[in-house]
Amino acid sequence: MHEARLCLSILRLAEEALARDGGGRIVHVELEVGEHSGVAPEALAAAFPICARGTPAEGATLHWRPTPGRELVLRAMEVT
């Protein structure tokens, strides 16, 4: 399941941004998932809480929006 690997990459990017901005806890992540990206959004959503366990994103919600194209984009994250 390559969605788990993608989740780990997304979380790494989110944690890097969090570190640059002074830390905190990630409570919400928003993604854009290209319809031709080869990513199964349901599998991504299933993998996210497992991959987030033990990270600043543990317990965070994940929302995705389908978009045209092939890209997977970390659009936003909410931090407390």
N, C-alpha and C positions, 0 to 999 in steps of 0.2 A: 504494500500500500504506500504509494509515494506521497499521499496526502499527509501522513505522519511526518515524513521528512520535510515537507513544505511547512507544516505547523512549527517544527523546530526552527526553521529558517525565519519564519515570521516572528516567532517569539524572541529570537536572537536580535533581530532588527529593533523590535519594540524595547527590549532591555537596554540596548545601546542608546536609544533615544532617551529612555528613562534616566540612565546614568548621566547623560549630558545635561539633562534638565534638573538634576539634583535629587533623583530618587523618587520613591513613592510606591504606590501599588497600582497596577493596571486593573481597571474594573470593566472595561469594555473595549473591544477591538472591532473595527469595521474594515471589511475587505470588498474589493470589486473583483469578481471572478469572470473572466472572459469565457463566453460560450464555447469558444474553440481552444481553450487553454489545456484541455485534457484533464482538468481538475473536477472531481466529483464533489460539489459543495456539501452534500450530505456526509460523505466520508471525511471531509475536512472538519465539519462540525463535530463528528464523532471522535476524531482524533484530538481535537483541540484541548478538551479538559484533561485528557490523559497526558498530553505533552506539557501542559501548563502546570501540572502537579509539581510542587516544590519550587516554583518560580514566582516572581512578583505578579504574575498573571493568574495564579491559582484562584479559581472561583470566578474569573472574568467571563463575561458573556461575549459571544462571537456573533456578529451579524454580517451577512454577505449580500451583495447585490449583483445580479447577473448583468454583464455588459457585453456589447459586441466585441469581437476580437479574440486575442490569444493571451492577454496579460492577466496576471494575478497581482493586484495592487493593495498594499497596506494603505488604506485611505485615511484612517484616523484611529486614535485610541484615547480613551478617557482615563485619567490618572487621579488618584486621591492622595 
